[in-house]
Amino acid sequence: MTKRKYLRSLRNKLRFKFSQSTINSVVKDYDEYFEVGTSNKQSIEEMIVNIGTPSEVAKSLEEERDNLALLKYIFRIFIGVIFIYYSCFFASHIISKATIVTISSLIVITGPLGMWLILDGDFSYSSIQDLREVLYNRLNKKITVFTVLLYLCSIIFITGSAYYFTVHHQLPFLLPDKLIRLYIFMLENGFTFLMIPLIAITFNVSRKYYINTLPILFFEFGMIYSVRVLFYQYSNSNLISENMLLSFILVSMIPLVIGGTISLLSYQFMRIKDKKKISGVTVI
Amino acid sequence: MNAQIKKGILEMCILYTISEEEMYGYDIMKKMNVYFPEVNESTFYSILRRLNKEGSTETYFGEISNGPKRKYYKITKVGTEKLKDDVISWKQINSIVKDIGID
């Protein structure tokens, strides 16, 4: 059994029985245990024999069991779905210069909160402070560059063909009828679809390195919505002069700025929380 | 032996070990394993968590020259008091047991 498999099975054993913060801290501590053990030249099998199986670990924590954990989980998902629904609802609104600030801040707040409630819902992960370390030292640089490139390509592709479609009322290439309908659907919801892999990557990386996702999500939502606003304006105007392009860019910056601000604020909030934890008596 | 008694003794031993030296989780578990080889290391971990939860110990992240940050455990004032009480009652029980005649 590998370390990853063991930790995953431990997480599964703890799910629905313990609170989210208990699960995260237990998994994190055992991850550290394995890491220290490996650097002390101990084999994974040996360590597993010493600790016991995931179910034995779960049993040893019995006294911390949260009987309402399942109920809380369902409640969290319920609230999360409502948030996401509203975020999609706001995103389908037509953007004008008058409403952009309100709509984009609503999206930038509701979307990440919903995602976070469904997939994580725990503040006790360490703050974004460790992200720098992760990005510079531990994350595979090639994969990061590849992902960013893939994203840029798909954004350019989707918006390019969306632009072509609105101007010429036909696609830049021929497709069978059924596929065209699917394609148009994809074009209209392109950015929503793009969000899914991005969020999946965010959660995967943050699970692996125990980073709180919420600040990153605020920023990501702001960024993606910015790109969407930019191309939305671009594809909805027939005549484009240089001045207009400048105003387009400025207007489309608004979601990014809002997302960035909220991200920084939540980051500061978590840092204060972290400091309190270190100085005071703490629950791990 | 009764599991409750054993847990109480383990708790006292772990608290004493931490009071001697601030250590990280892996070290504590390994050290205890030397003295109690038949006990699963996850039991020590659950006791550590309990001590931390009741405020007898607290944690901080310490860095080591090569390697990731490690969670260190150190004893608090509450913990020192608790350890004192535990040791006193342990000695009392020990002498009572001896008085009864179990040696």
Interface residues (C-beta under 8 A of the other chain):
Chain A: V26 D29 Y30 E32 Y33 E35 V36 G37 S39 N40 N50 I51 G52 E56 V57 S60 L61 E63 E64 I278 G280 V281 T282 V283 I284
Chain B: Y24 G25 Y26 D27 M29 N33 N40 E41 S42 T43 Y45 S46 R49 R50 N52 K53 G55 E58 T59 Y60 G67 P68 R70 K71 T76 V78
